[in-house]
């Protein structure tokens, strides 16, 4: 995202996609790839994962009409994603990984 650090971009995504705000940490937890279809094109995407400590949960957010927010355990979250690299990042996450 233009003029944002990767950690700030993660916080922006948390807000836009789930209505969550908090402190983003400048520590990359890992990288994963996937294919994204835009129109008729299938494009490769490389994604860096940054933690955000949530301090507020909002009832309305930019993509609320497109998404449903649901809290689950790390193991359940890992089981729900298809990208193997993202599964590993989620399953291995611990709060100690984030510099305070």
N, C-alpha and C positions, 0 to 999 in steps of 0.2 A: 504494500500500500504506500502510495506516494507520501514522502516525508515522515514515515513512521519507522521505528525500529521493528524488527520481527516480533519482539515481545509486545510492543504497543499494538501491532497488527493482530496479535492473538487476543488481546483484550477487546479490540474492536469487533472481532469475529464473535467472541463470547456474548457481547452486547447484541449484535445484529441477529445472531442465530438463536440465542437462548434467553435473552433478557437478563444477563448476568453482568454485574460490574464488580471490579475488585482490583487488586494489585497484580500486575504482570511482572514476572521475573525474567531477567535477561540471561536465561540458562536453557539452551536447547536440549531437550530430553531425547531427541532422536529425529530421524528423517524417514519418511515413507513416500512411496510413489503410487500413482493410480492413473487410470485412463478416464478422461472427462469428455463427454460428448457435448459439443456446442454446435447446434444446427445439424449439419450432416458430417461434420468433422469430429474425429476422435483424436484428442490431444493428450500427450503425456504431461503429468503434473508431478512436480517434486514439492513435498510439503515438509516444513520444519515445524516441530511441535514444541511449544513453550507453555509453561504452567502459568495459571492465573489463580490467585487465592481469592475466592469469591467473598465479597463483603455485603452484597445486596442482590436480592432476587426481585425482579420487577414483574408486574402482572401484564404489562404491555411492552412490546418491543418491535423493531422494524419487520422481522420475519415471522411474527406470531401467527399470521394467517397461513404460513407455509409449513410450520414445524410444531411439534408437540414436545414439550420439555418433560423429562422423566428422570428421577434420581435413581441410580442403581449402583451396586458395588463395582469395584474395579474389575473383578473377575467376570461379572455379568456384562459389563461394558465391553471388555475384551472379546467376549464370546459373540457379541453382536456386530462386530466389524469384520469385513472380509479381507482387508489388506493385512498380510502376515506381519509386516514390519510394524504397523500400527497396533496390532494385537499385542506384540511384544512390548512396545512402549507403554501401553496402558497397563498390562499385567505386571510389569516390573516397577511401576511408579510407587514411590513412598514419599511422604512429606519431607523426609530427611534429604531427599535429592535436591530440594530447593534451598538455595542460599538465603538465609534470613537477613 
